[in-house]
Amino acid sequence: MADFGVLNSLLSLSAIISVPAGTVLVVMARYVSKFNALRAVGKIKHLFYHAYIKLFLAGMLGVGIFVSLSGRIGDYLHINSQLSLILIGISLLVSLLLPINLGILQGLQKFGYLGLNGTLSGVLRLACGVLLISCGLGVNGAIVAGILPSVAMLFITFYPIRFLFNKAVHNDNERYTKEILLYSLPVTVSALCFTCLFNIDLVLVKHFFSPEEAGNYAAVAILGRSIFYLPGAIILAMFPMVSESHTLNRDTYGLLNKALLLTLLLSGVGLILFFIFPSQLMGLLMGKKFIATAPLLRVFGLAMMPFALLNIVINFNLAKHSTKFVYTLVFGCLLEVFLMYLYHNTLMQVLYIMMGSGTLVLLINFFLIIREKSSQAYQYPQIAQTNAD
């Protein structure tokens, strides 16, 4: 059980420090979809080349900084193996480069290749994990099993974008450089805050609770987070569609409503299963020794639902180049961390704080979108009347 706590705290830490990777994916998908809508393939190639050069150098610097701090991080999380932390640091470089290719595929709406990438990546992770852990590598084997498939996918995803190498580079992207940088900043902040909202619980549980309790919580989290990940394909499809529609001045709210409805259906089915068969699911998928944690699974599933919907809203806003929502994530992140530091007597208490923080931020964002939509509905008739006059 203790190994579950160590592994999941490391993976949560990896998710937090890999926030720039999420920024890369969003920025690449946003501008590739924009350039694709404008039929400017040469601009996509220019963006592709410059992203690889700059992010490789940034990644090498980031790995060096993280490895140098690995000792202090290990002390805070009560992790004795410095090698595990060094491996997490090395994974940062791949996590920065792979989103370049994936962002291009998403921006071009090549969903078939994205689906194939996800399937192959999952199969390779499982195969590598079983092989390396069975060889006695434990937590380190599990981490390496996450790195190797990412490296493989990095090379495989060059195939569907190979056509870029035959296109001429358009060097007028400099006028977009400032725009991209200004867009990247709020994207990074939003990704950091949302990742903290979604992952800081595992890090703090590892710090505040015993190894056995942290292991139980981590086991529940592995299964419970499926509620959040189930609608992943919906976001992949929605983001470039919203970005393209926004670029061409088309309606985007219809796409948002469909995405939210599909997310409710998918995640709702998973949540119902958690409530009806919690003990059976924990025993079957995580092992009989974790059956006692079944009550946590129900609450964990409920806590994930607002995050699944919030993820849709965040990507909708980013696809439209709207960044006002970032302030709500900063508020939610600070609130959640503050409350967890004050109240962490039980694991259930941590889950209630997580669920409450996510729900509050979601409701605020719904209010902002409704207000924005009402404002646009008011403005457009006024503009139409003015033009008619």
Steps between C-alpha positions, in 0.01 A plus 500: 500500500787735579633462144163619366538818703857558383420436133187715491662788686785488245255488209304792645824693544588414141162632384556829682853559369392390152256791476708657218423188295128576529571856394689379194211274397238774537707768323594270212142378454362856520730652238519197272120496483504874433762472223322197357172694482690771311665235274848618611694171522835681471426678828440164666842377386667816632328454836601133505873569445525784750309306767741207480812713525382714792332225699795260472729761654241591765448131580871435554516797738189380686640149544821642646313719751266221611777245545698748711196543731409130514652452847284769664187381320563146623528621859164682481316200355683248722642319196838338548574411136663794328514298176119512478507879514780518244295283261202735547730789409621325184141440392454878485695527174280249318188657650593830336574363151218247449221764540642686197407209272176427683399867487551504123288186459227648720507834321470324163212290642677172421304320769568154357874539556439647845283202592763259369765684702295468816435130442862413420625709789267321742598154374872582517468645851323188622749264333804693623353534848430128536844408362704744708311450825516121461877542469498646851548868409197610702421872500796581274377243249155659499651843430720368218192324360348847461807649333571235234154508333519881483833477319352245260196721435726798437653322201178335382307829488746644249344277234157668469657850493780411255331710229625811682857423395405551134343841558672836476545689826314830532725738691230754583415321825695765688185710516337213689791458741378760750144373473613142568709605799215705647267203447749254652519682833134462605497147353794409724341658807168326434671165441706537818199593714274232354772237537549604862125487561492151356827356636603682817284268712729203434812701580355635827357162601846350453643775722237505777384137527666170577643287215212253534231772485675669207513163322127445554419847372724450196329171415159669510635789291622266224146373446310812603675727252353305210194724546721792398682325216198340330408817300859552377408427137224762516753771582733386221218544250342813649812717530598532130135525395435788738826668398418472129141619551622796705756591231226492234251691725262207535294392803700316767249459783325212327826306506541577870150377584556174312836444670354562847206267433725218374729546799205474739387181329841330493615602846151448638500134394833449676374676812189278514722191485710639786189542715350158423813281492774678698625193689490278193692750287768560762541128562507405132721780367718592798507183709302357792713683757352830375132401534481688831565826311176465298318787686778734388443403136145637497607839634806506276277447197277788607808719549615425144173596329539881533861470382392309189250775413745775595758353262249539216435864593871581528580357158199677349627835628858435389384398153329840470808682632298605805709506818295686762411168664861458619427712809238247612756218481756697700234564766390136504855367524594728790173420679545124466862498620414733792209284614695174468781641711244596768280192483661163432388284790350231273523399134129568461558857617757548224253373240222732619734798470601392151138452391390833647785694339439348158126559516540863604743577218273323249194701605691829475613408148147406397384841620775674296408310183128572540576869552729507197241328282226740613726796430570378146132432438428860600780651292442319172141626447620855573774463238258352249253788558778758457608345171140491378460870574 
